């Protein structure tokens, strides 16, 4: 790839470190948000699984009849 003499490397700009750190911090916040949401969903699924397991293990005689 040919470049002319006016091209600068991205790292040569004075604002580059601030932009780079901003992106790193923003990405960290994004990943943290996803991890917190995933943990909440996993907890909800665990509670639902325990409830369903309890329903499956309920003896047949203790289930109320819904027939009228």
Secondary structure as GFF3:
##gff-version 3
##sequence-region A 1 68
A	DSSP	three_ten_helix	10	12	.	.	.	ID=ss1
A	DSSP	alpha_helix	16	56	.	.	.	ID=ss2
A	DSSP	three_ten_helix	60	62	.	.	.	ID=ss3
###
